[in-house]
Amino acid sequence: MSDDHWFDRRSFLKHGGAAGASVATVALAGCSGDGGDGDDGNNTDGENGGGVGNGVDEEENWQDLDEPSNRAGYLQRANLAAHQEAPWIFLNRQYSNYGKRTSLDWEPRSDELIWAYTMAPEGSSVTVTQGKMDTGLDPHNHRETPTDNIVTQAYDRLLMRTSDGSIEAALAEDWERIEPGHVRFHIREGVTFHNGDELQPSDVAFSINRVVDPEVSLESPQNDQLAGVTGAEVADEGNAVDVFSDGINPVIFSLFASYCNIVQQDWIESRNSEEINRNMNGTGAFQLSNYEASVEVSFEAYEDHWRGAPDFDSLVFRAAGEDSTRVNQLVQGETDIIVNVPPQQVSSVQDASGAEMAPVPSTRIIYNGMRYDVEPFDDPLFRRAMNYAIDLETIVQDTLQSFADQTAQPTLEGFVGYNEDLDPYPYDPERANQLIEKSQYDEADLVLHTPVGRYLNDLEIAQATAGYIDDLDNVSAEVNQVEFGELAGKLTDGDIETSPDWYLIGWGNAVFDASQTLIPLLTSDGALTSWKNDEFDQLVNEAQGLPGSQ
């Protein structure tokens, strides 16, 4: 890229409003602080109590420190443990690189949600082009951001987040903690579904139970998004719903601000899965007008929405898998918003008439999972070597052209539980070679499995990572490209043995609390775990049993 087309993202974020303001406020409010709750050695045999022994380079072993004194302290200790035990190759915080028409008044969000209700176009319609279409319209039977962006237009939540990460009322106009493990949501009256029926507390309870209880309607892949919630029922008095948890559940209001769309019980129970996935009946600001699977989802404004009708009449979601195709569509005025503009094409957007970039640091991390139960990744020394082997700073600067931040732990800066004392692993191939020799796994042949096009420059990140490791004296590494749906299916089926030994994946944490990354990805029973360590599990369990701010 020539100097004439160089895009200074740091300058843009500083002066561009949406991105800079969003992250700064998130660090102060939504990502840490109250968030609306206010209540609050080398052991290859399961790694239970092993530690990394002499592999801890000038760091005090996490197992030798004093007991933390509060919830945040336990989460910070868990992040230290993850850093030292290195179940991942820690990579980067992803930026959401949106491109948009200059005529569209829209502020991107750090949680990657494209919420059309807040948009104000010059005309009467808005078109959004993502990298992928939905996998069906059932709001409780998916785990993908592209699908969430589509279904959230028609299905509201109990609570919602503003673009800066703070919690606001939605279908629940008030909420309170009754006692540990018991909260109450007071449901807004006069809200109607798109079929004209009025929202009932029983619909809210059913929606929650549909996610957390596999006996209700389906085995929802979103179960861990409401971590700790055991069920819901209509309150004995008032227009309210009681929600129960196993333990105090200190982040429960943050969970409901980020997850669980509300459906109508009768409408769901009278339809089969195929019908639910091709139709929609929510309380959202837009109602479905046409659905072409894998092609297009069209909405029209719902004039009777409880917030008031949107500022425009029609909304369309389409997809283009090729980055260049999305960029060309934006430049030609065929769409209003595109996702994942690759760094090398930023100048094409900036130089186009009527188009501009709208980047924002997201709540998503990109990492390499390494299965603890297979060789050579069963040895913490080898896993640490993988972190020393890569030049993460150069990957961020060159491969991502600074549209990313280096990471040293599973939790992002500003989130509750972030450990500010941890720095990214330095690039030290000599140290990596030494640790590999100590692990006795020299001459290992490694294959990194990566999706292509799901995350910003995901293939390029994987190729750079494998290239650095392949350059070591005593291991070889190569990349295997896999379809994202196939990889995600293997990681989310609850069986670690179906997961690849080594893989690149991303994880978005819209709750802004460390637990919602640590629990699903690193605890022994986590939905996408690659690791097992009983002492780590205990740290997380202790954190979840304590009150505290979110």
C-alpha positions in Angstrom: 0.0 0.0 0.0 1.4 3.4 -1.0 1.8 6.2 1.5 -1.0 8.1 -0.3 -3.4 5.3 0.7 -2.2 4.5 4.1 -5.0 4.4 6.7 -4.0 5.5 10.2 -6.5 3.6 12.3 -5.3 5.0 15.6 -5.8 8.6 14.3 -9.2 7.5 12.9 -10.3 6.0 16.2 -9.2 9.1 18.1 -11.2 11.5 16.0 -13.9 9.2 14.5 -16.3 9.3 17.4 -18.1 6.0 17.4 -15.2 3.6 17.9 -13.1 5.7 20.2 -16.0 6.8 22.4 -17.4 3.3 22.5 -14.2 1.6 23.9 -13.4 4.4 26.3 -16.9 4.2 27.8 -16.9 0.4 27.8 -13.8 0.5 30.0 -15.5 2.7 32.5 -19.0 1.4 32.5 -20.4 -1.6 30.6 -17.2 -3.7 30.5 -16.3 -3.1 34.1 -18.1 -1.6 37.1 -21.7 -2.1 37.8 -23.3 -2.9 34.4 -26.7 -2.8 36.0 -26.6 -5.5 38.6 -25.3 -3.4 41.5 -25.6 -6.3 43.9 -23.3 -7.4 43.7 5.5 -28.5 36.7 4.7 -30.4 33.9 1.9 -32.9 34.5 0.5 -34.6 31.5 -2.1 -36.6 33.4 -5.1 -34.2 33.2 -2.9 -31.4 34.4 -4.6 -31.4 37.8 -2.2 -29.6 40.1 0.7 -29.8 37.7 1.7 -26.2 37.1 4.5 -25.3 34.7 7.4 -25.7 37.1 10.6 -24.3 35.7 8.8 -23.2 32.6 7.5 -20.1 34.4 10.0 -17.6 33.3 10.6 -15.1 36.1 7.0 -15.2 37.0 5.7 -16.3 40.4 3.7 -19.5 39.9 0.0 -18.8 40.0 -0.5 -21.7 42.4 1.9 -20.3 45.0 0.1 -16.9 45.5 -2.2 -16.0 48.4 -5.9 -16.5 48.1 -7.7 -13.6 46.4 -10.0 -11.5 48.5 -12.9 -10.8 46.1 -14.5 -11.9 42.9 -12.4 -9.8 40.5 -9.3 -11.1 42.2 -10.3 -14.7 41.5 -10.9 -13.9 37.9 -7.6 -12.1 37.6 -5.9 -15.1 39.2 -7.6 -17.4 36.6 -6.3 -15.2 33.8 -2.8 -15.5 35.3 -3.2 -19.2 35.4 -4.3 -19.3 31.7 -1.3 -17.1 30.8 1.2 -19.3 32.5 -0.3 -22.7 31.6 -0.9 -21.5 28.0 -3.8 -23.7 26.9 -3.9 -21.3 23.9 -1.6 -19.4 21.6 -2.8 -15.9 22.6 -3.4 -13.8 19.4 -5.4 -10.7 19.1 -8.5 -8.6 19.9 -10.4 -8.4 16.7 -11.5 -5.1 15.3 -14.9 -4.9 13.6 -14.0 -3.1 10.3 -17.3 -1.9 9.0 -17.7 0.1 5.8 -20.7 2.3 5.4 -22.3 4.9 3.2 -21.7 8.4 4.5 -25.4 9.2 4.1 -26.2 6.7 6.8 -26.3 7.9 10.4 -25.2 4.8 12.4 -22.8 4.1 15.3 -21.1 0.6 15.3 -21.0 -1.3 18.5 -18.2 -3.2 20.2 -20.3 -6.3 20.7 -20.7 -6.7 16.9 -24.4 -6.4 17.0 -25.8 -4.5 14.0 -29.0 -3.1 15.4 -31.0 -1.4 12.7 -33.5 0.4 15.0 -30.9 3.1 15.8 -30.1 3.8 12.2 -31.1 6.9 10.4 -30.7 6.8 6.6 -31.5 9.5 4.1 -33.9 7.3 2.2 -36.5 4.8 3.3 -34.4 1.6 3.3 -31.2 0.1 4.5 -29.2 -2.9 3.1 -26.6 -4.7 5.2 -24.1 -7.1 3.6 -22.5 -9.7 5.9 -19.9 -12.3 5.1 -22.5 -15.1 5.7 -26.2 -15.5 5.8 -28.2 -16.9 8.7 -28.4 -20.6 9.6 -32.1 -20.4 10.2 -34.5 -17.9 11.9 -35.0 -19.7 15.2 -33.6 -17.2 17.7 -32.6 -19.9 20.2 -31.0 -22.4 17.9 -27.8 -20.8 16.7 -24.4 -19.5 17.9 -23.3 -17.2 15.1 -23.1 -13.4 15.0 -24.4 -13.2 11.4 -27.6 -15.1 12.5 -27.9 -13.0 15.6 -27.7 -9.8 13.6 -30.7 -11.0 11.6 -33.0 -12.4 14.2 -32.4 -9.5 16.7 -34.2 -7.2 14.3 -37.5 -9.1 14.9 -37.0 -10.5 18.5 -36.4 -8.2 21.5 -34.6 -9.1 24.7 -35.5 -8.4 28.3 -32.7 -5.9 28.6 -30.5 -4.3 26.0 -27.1 -2.6 25.7 -26.5 0.8 24.4 -23.6 1.2 21.9 -21.3 2.1 24.7 -22.0 -1.1 26.6 -24.2 0.1 29.4 -27.5 -1.7 30.2 -30.9 -0.3 29.4 -34.5 -1.4 29.8 -36.2 -3.3 27.0 -39.1 -5.8 27.5 -38.3 -5.6 31.2 -38.9 -2.1 32.4 -37.4 -2.8 35.8 -35.3 -5.6 37.4 -34.2 -6.5 40.9 -32.3 -9.1 42.9 -34.7 -10.7 45.4 -32.1 -12.9 47.1 -29.0 -14.9 46.0 -30.1 -17.1 43.1 -33.4 -15.3 42.6 -34.0 -12.2 40.5 -37.2 -10.6 39.2 -38.0 -8.9 35.9 -41.0 -6.6 35.7 -42.4 -7.0 32.2 -43.4 -4.0 30.1 -47.2 -3.9 29.5 -48.8 -3.2 26.1 -46.1 -4.9 24.0 -47.4 -6.8 21.1 -46.0 -9.6 18.9 -46.1 -9.1 15.1 -49.2 -11.3 14.9 -51.0 -8.8 17.2 -51.0 -10.8 20.4 -49.9 -9.1 23.6 -46.7 -10.2 25.3 -47.4 -12.2 28.5 -45.0 -13.0 31.4 -45.5 -16.7 30.5 -43.9 -16.0 27.1 -40.9 -14.6 28.8 -40.6 -17.6 31.2 -41.0 -20.0 28.3 -38.3 -18.2 26.3 -35.8 -18.5 29.2 -36.6 -22.1 29.9 -36.4 -22.9 26.2 -32.7 -21.9 26.3 -31.7 -23.4 29.7 -33.9 -26.6 29.9 -33.4 -29.1 27.0 -36.8 -30.7 28.0 -38.8 -27.7 27.1 -38.6 -27.4 23.3 -35.1 -27.9 22.0 -31.5 -28.5 23.2 -30.4 -24.9 22.7 -26.7 -24.3 21.9 -27.1 -21.0 23.8 -27.4 -22.7 27.1 -24.1 -21.5 28.4 -24.9 -17.9 27.4 -27.3 -17.9 30.4 -24.6 -19.6 32.5 -25.9 -20.5 36.0 -29.6 -19.9 35.2 -31.7 -22.9 36.0 -35.2 -21.8 35.1 -37.9 -19.2 35.1 -41.6 -18.9 36.2 -44.3 -16.3 36.3 -44.2 -14.4 39.5 -47.1 -14.8 42.0 -48.0 -11.1 41.8 -47.6 -8.3 39.2 -46.6 -8.5 35.6 -43.3 -10.1 36.4 -41.1 -13.2 35.9 -38.9 -14.8 38.5 -35.6 -16.2 37.3 -33.6 -18.7 39.4 -29.9 -19.6 39.3 -27.6 -22.1 40.8 -25.7 -19.8 43.2 -25.7 -16.0 43.4 -24.9 -15.6 39.6 -23.3 -12.2 39.9 -23.5 -11.4 36.2 -27.1 -12.4 35.6 -28.4 -9.0 34.5 -25.4 -8.6 32.1 -26.3 -12.0 30.6 -29.9 -10.9 29.9 -28.7 -7.6 28.4 -26.7 -9.6 25.8 -28.7 -12.8 25.2 -32.1 -14.5 25.1 -34.5 -13.2 22.6 -38.2 -13.4 23.7 -40.6 -15.6 21.6 -44.3 -16.3 21.9 -44.9 -19.7 23.5 -48.1 -20.6 21.6 -46.5 -19.6 18.2 -43.4 -21.7 18.9 -45.3 -24.8 20.2 -47.7 -24.8 17.2 -44.9 -25.1 14.7 -42.2 -27.5 13.8 -38.5 -26.7 13.5 -38.6 -26.0 9.8 -41.4 -23.5 10.1 -39.8 -21.7 13.0 -36.6 -21.4 11.0 -38.3 -19.9 8.0 -40.7 -17.5 9.8 -40.6 -15.0 12.6 -43.0 -13.6 15.2 -41.3 -11.4 17.7 -41.9 -8.0 19.4 -39.0 -6.4 17.5 -38.9 -3.1 15.6 -38.9 -5.0 12.2 -41.1 -7.8 11.0 -40.2 -10.4 8.4 -41.5 -9.6 4.9 -39.6 -12.2 2.8 -37.1 -15.0 3.5 -34.9 -16.7 0.9 -32.7 -19.1 2.6 -29.0 -18.4 1.9 -29.9 -15.5 -0.3 -31.8 -12.6 1.5 -33.8 -11.7 4.5 -36.2 -8.7 4.1 -38.0 -6.8 6.9 -40.5 -4.0 7.1 -40.9 -1.6 9.9 -43.3 -2.7 12.7 -45.4 0.4 13.2 -46.7 -0.7 16.6 -43.4 -1.4 18.2 -43.3 -0.4 21.9 -40.3 2.0 21.3 -42.0 3.6 18.4 -41.7 2.8 14.7 -38.1 2.9 13.2 -37.0 5.9 11.1 -37.2 3.9 7.8 -39.5 1.5 6.1 -37.5 -1.5 4.9 -34.4 -3.5 6.0 -32.5 -6.1 3.9 -29.7 -8.5 4.9 -27.6 -10.1 2.2 -24.3 -11.9 2.2 -21.1 -11.9 0.0 -18.4 -14.3 1.1 -15.6 -12.5 -0.9 -14.2 -9.4 0.8 -13.7 -7.7 -2.5 -17.3 -8.3 -3.5 -18.6 -6.6 -0.4 -16.2 -3.6 -0.8 -17.3 -3.2 -4.5 -21.0 -3.3 -3.5 -20.4 -0.5 -1.0 -18.4 1.6 -3.4 -21.0 1.2 -6.1 -23.8 2.2 -3.7 -25.5 -1.2 -3.8 -25.4 -1.6 0.0 -25.3 0.7 3.0 -23.1 -1.4 5.5 -20.6 -4.1 5.0 -18.7 -6.2 7.5 -15.0 -7.2 7.8 -13.3 -4.8 5.4 -9.8 -6.3 5.2 -7.0 -3.9 6.1 -5.6 -4.0 2.5 -8.9 -2.7 1.1 -9.5 0.1 3.6 -8.1 2.6 1.2 -10.7 1.5 -1.5 -13.5 2.5 0.9 -11.9 5.7 2.1 -11.2 6.9 -1.5 -14.7 6.1 -2.7 -17.3 8.9 -3.1 -20.0 8.5 -0.5 -18.3 5.7 1.5 -16.3 5.6 4.7 -14.8 3.3 7.3 -16.4 2.7 10.7 -14.0 0.5 12.6 -14.5 -0.4 16.3 -12.5 -2.6 18.7 -14.8 -5.5 19.3 -15.4 -7.8 22.3 -14.0 -10.8 20.3 -10.7 -12.5 20.8 -8.9 -14.6 18.2 -6.9 -17.5 19.5 -5.4 -20.9 18.8 -6.8 -23.6 20.9 -4.5 -26.6 21.8 -6.1 -29.7 23.1 -4.6 -30.6 26.5 -5.3 -34.3 26.0 -3.2 -35.0 22.9 0.5 -34.9 22.2 2.4 -32.6 22.1 -0.1 -30.1 23.5 -0.5 -32.1 26.8 2.7 -30.4 28.0 2.5 -26.8 29.3 6.2 -26.3 28.3 5.4 -27.1 24.7 2.3 -24.8 24.7 4.4 -21.9 26.2 6.9 -22.6 23.5 4.2 -22.0 20.8 3.6 -18.6 22.3 7.2 -17.6 22.3 7.6 -18.9 18.8 5.3 -16.3 17.1 6.0 -12.6 16.5 2.6 -11.4 17.6 3.6 -7.7 17.3 4.4 -8.2 13.7 1.3 -10.2 13.0 -0.8 -7.3 14.4 1.2 -4.6 12.5 1.7 -6.3 9.2 -1.0 -9.0 8.8 -3.7 -6.9 10.4 -2.2 -3.5 9.7 -2.8 -2.5 13.3 -6.5 -3.2 13.2 -6.1 -5.4 16.2 -4.6 -5.5 19.7 -2.2 -8.1 21.1 -3.5 -10.3 23.9 -1.8 -12.1 26.8 -4.9 -13.7 28.5 -8.4 -14.7 27.6 -10.0 -11.5 29.0 -9.9 -8.2 27.2 -8.8 -4.9 28.8 -11.7 -3.2 30.5 -13.6 -6.4 31.3 -14.2 -7.4 34.9 -11.4 -9.8 35.9 -8.8 -8.5 33.4 -5.3 -8.9 34.8 -3.4 -5.7 34.0 -0.1 -7.2 35.2 0.2 -9.6 32.2 2.0 -8.7 29.0 1.9 -10.6 25.7 4.5 -13.3 25.3 7.6 -11.8 23.7 8.9 -13.1 20.4 11.7 -15.4 21.5 12.3 -18.4 19.1 15.5 -19.4 21.1 13.4 -19.8 24.2 10.8 -21.7 22.2 13.3 -24.1 21.0 14.6 -24.7 24.5 11.2 -25.3 26.0 10.4 -27.8 23.1 13.5 -29.7 23.9 12.6 -29.8 27.6 9.1 -31.1 26.7 10.8 -33.9 24.7 8.4 -33.2 21.8 10.9 -32.1 19.3 10.3 -33.2 15.8 6.6 -32.7 16.2 4.5 -32.2 13.0 1.6 -29.8 13.6 -1.4 -28.9 11.6 -3.3 -25.7 12.3 -7.0 -25.9 11.3 -8.5 -22.5 10.4 -11.7 -21.1 8.9 -11.4 -18.7 5.9 -13.4 -15.5 5.8 -15.1 -15.8 9.1 -12.8 -13.4 10.9 -10.7 -10.5 9.8 -7.8 -11.9 7.8 -8.2 -15.3 9.6 -6.3 -17.3 7.0 -3.5 -14.8 6.9 -3.2 -14.9 10.7 -3.1 -18.7 10.6 -0.5 -18.8 7.9 1.7 -16.3 9.7 1.4 -18.2 13.0 2.2 -21.6 11.4 5.1 -20.0 9.5 6.8 -18.8 12.6 6.4 -22.2 14.3 7.6 -23.9 11.2 10.8 -21.8 11.3 11.8 -23.3 14.7 14.6 -25.8 14.7 12.7 -28.8 15.9 9.0 -28.7 14.8 7.1 -28.3 11.6 3.7 -26.7 11.1 1.3 -26.2 8.2 -2.3 -24.8 7.7 -5.4 -26.7 6.8 -8.4 -24.6 5.7 -11.8 -25.8 6.9 -15.3 -24.5 6.4 -16.4 -22.4 9.5 -19.6 -24.4 10.0 -17.7 -27.7 10.1 -15.1 -26.4 12.5 -17.7 -24.8 14.8 -19.8 -28.0 14.8 -16.8 -30.0 16.0 -16.0 -27.5 18.7 -19.6 -27.2 20.1 -20.7 -30.8 20.0 -19.7 -31.3 23.7 -17.0 -34.0 22.8 -13.5 -32.7 23.0 -12.3 -35.7 21.0 -14.0 -34.5 17.8 -12.1 -31.2 18.0 -8.9 -30.7 16.0 -5.8 -30.8 18.0 -4.9 -27.3 17.1 -7.2 -24.7 15.6 -7.9 -21.0 15.1 -11.2 -19.7 16.3 -12.8 -16.5 17.6 -15.0 -15.9 20.7 -17.1 -12.8 21.4 -17.9 -11.9 25.0 -20.8 -9.5 24.9 -21.2 -9.7 28.7 -17.9 -7.8 29.4 -17.1 -10.2 32.3 -14.1 -12.6 32.3 -16.3 -15.5 33.4 -18.2 -15.6 30.1 -15.0 -16.5 28.3 -13.3 -18.6 31.0 -16.2 -20.8 31.7 -17.2 -22.0 28.2 -13.6 -22.1 26.7 -11.3 -23.2 29.5 -13.2 -24.9 32.4 -13.3 -28.7 32.4 -17.0 -28.9 31.4 -17.0 -25.8 29.2 -19.0 -26.0 26.0 -15.9 -25.4 23.8 -13.2 -26.2 26.2 -9.7 -27.4 25.2 -8.3 -27.7 28.7 -8.8 -29.4 32.1 -7.3 -28.2 35.3 -9.1 -28.7 38.6 -7.4 -25.8 40.4 -8.3 -23.4 37.6 -11.9 -24.7 37.7 -11.9 -23.9 41.5 -10.8 -20.3 40.9 -13.7 -19.8 38.5 -16.2 -21.5 40.7 -15.1 -19.3 43.7 -15.6 -16.2 41.5 -19.1 -17.2 40.5 -20.0 -17.8 44.1 -19.2 -14.3 45.2 -21.2 -11.0 44.8 -19.7 -8.2 43.0 -20.0 -5.6 40.3 -20.2 -6.7 36.8 
